[in-house]
Amino acid sequence: MNTTTDIRRDGDFRPNWRTLALTGGVIALVGLFAIAFPFVSGLSLAYALGALLVVSGIVHGVHAFSAGSWAGSFWQLALAMVGVVAGVFVLANPALGLVSLTLLIVAYLLVDGAAELWMSLRMAGRSGRGWIAASGAISVLLAVFLWAGFPADATWVVGLFVGVSLLATGLSMVFVAMAGRAIDEDVTPSATEPRGA
């Protein structure tokens, strides 16, 4: 019985390491582009958010007219109006959308940092406590830094954060693919080894 065939039949990623590496490389390049041009990336995200809000509003509107009860249709109609108005507002003024997204990032960093600091306080005597406390402190400092530069930061924060996230995701995919390739080459029997072994 060939072990390599069994592993591949189970859906292991190793046979497709080239596709994974190529996909990761493309994502990493998109991340680099977003980092190099954070304002363009941020505006693109704001336009995408506006379009999603409009589509969401339309879907809620369609559902409002198909809902059976008045109470349900009223809330769906209210959500539809809010979604469409907010979406059109963001599409008409994407810079304002960037400001809103920047505020969300600041709020997220504050909450994340506070949660990690609180968790580190509860981990007295446990290993890893210092790392969690450091991560929480960095998140809080980033939030304070962004708030101090607000609203000027809105022109680059969203695009930069998304770019760094895409770059990290792409590179991790490439590293996983390379690890899969190395394992696949180690497992594949050599040409001199008998196939029935």
Order of alpha helices (4+ residues) and beta strands (2+ residues): alpha-alpha-alpha-alpha-alpha-alpha-alpha
